[in-house]
Amino acid sequence: MNLPVRRNIQGDKLSPTALLGSQLIQRPLQLESRNRILRLSLQSRRLTRLPELSYISRLPRQYQQRSHQVKAVIKIGGFLFGDKLDDNRVKAYAQVLKDIHKQGQEIVVVTGGGETARKYIVAARGQGANEAQCDQIGIYATRLNARLLISALGEDAFPEVPETIEELGRYFLTGKMVAMGGLQPAHSTDAVAAVAAEAINADVFIKTTDAPGVCTKDPKKHPDAKKLDTIGIRELLEMLSEKSIAAGGYELIDPVALRVIERSKILTWIVPGDDPVNIKRALREEAVGTKVVP
């Protein structure tokens, strides 16, 4: 078998020993050449890459795929967390939320304090606590309810309760449902839900309550009260302007929440919470409760 003859730059035939030496010299040079090309390639990529990635490109793949779906903040009133907790009712709400989430909707749920919060607030006032301290006690109760809901939601929910808007943002980016309670004194969970809706650029804010919707009068006191199918946000603000803002004293919806909704123009529904399916109906914009037009 005739092997190819290797010659040096002057044309002289190389001996086996010289040939081996030239190969040993050339191999590091080839490796260095490859490394240099790789470094230039990486440098070129760094120079041509945009300085800031778009916000959506940093999200998990599953979140990117659902980014075109509806983002909703759902406020579940304290009626769900009564003096005697109804396990089946909590499970029913959790199942509806799971169904919505599996359809690709992005969900934040804010829980009210319920009877637990009210009882502790009354007891704290009796011990001489001021309103800020009472508010803080109420916040702890709302977060306890949020943890209960997380237990019912299972793997569909982020396992922790956010205590700041920044934490809400991080948890929301996981693509899981986020359940949360209050954030700070002097802010009702209605206001927290409205700010959460603003923070995630929600398409819709749904509040479930123990009333049929917005009524001309308090339906608990006036049997002739009529439910309004639609109401403007300014008109609703005027109706609620005389409501109490003491700790634990919010009714129907907090005016502070309405002002947040108004400035961000978030479509809002106030729906009866006796049937959790009403949340689905509101998302489909069916005739349920009251539609609040921002």
Secondary structure, DSSP 8 states (H G I E B T S, - for coil): ------B-TTS-B--HHHHHHHHHHHHHHHHHHHHHHHHHHHHHHHHHS-SS--TGGGS-HHHHHTTTS-EEEEEE-GGGS-SS--HHHHHHHHHHHHHHHHTT-EEEEEE--HHHHHHHHHHHHHTT--HHHHHHHHHHHHHHHHHHHHHHHGGGB-SS--SSHHHHHHHHTTTSBEEE---STT--HHHHHHHHHHHTT-SEEEEEESSSSSBSS-TTT-TT--B-SEEEHHHHHHHTTT---STT---SS-HHHHHHHHHHT-EEEEEETTSTHHHHHHHTT-S-SEEEE-
